[in-house]
């Protein structure tokens, strides 16, 4: 039995933390008419809920975690990020470092949503992952792909949600999860 099975609230603590950070920023949420797609650097923090692929054979359970990202919106339709995640996997606790690419070009969302405040995107990640998976094996590389959306509350503060399918290479090539993240981005 998973150590957190009797405490399901612990799996969602990272997402709750991201929500609390967002609520704490509510006083700063002023109405403004800036360009929400403008170029420039940003910083993000997020909570993770990861759900394992039931078809693999490694002893990994559904889990939660936290992450941080530093990004740069190169042009209105492209952002590049460096990210780091830490997950809780019943004592195995892998972490990952990687590079994200966000493409804000979805053909079925090629319209202005909420005065351009809501910006859907495709996201791809490549990086390294490590952590003991219980059998002495440690994963090497990882790749992820998925969809997300930023909702800009102000021109400098956004809520970001992402769903990605993640797979690892190397010794743990069967480690596959569906990662959902909820966080905040602050553009400076």
Protein Blocks (a to p, Z undefined) as FASTA:
>chain_A
ZZklmmmmlmmmmmmmmmmmmmmmmmmmccdfbdfkbgcdddddddddddddfkbmbdcd
ddddddddddddfblkbccddddddddeehnopaddddddddfbdfklmcceehhlaccd
ddddddddeddehnopacfbdcdddddddddfblmbccdddddddddehjllmbccdddd
ddddddZZ
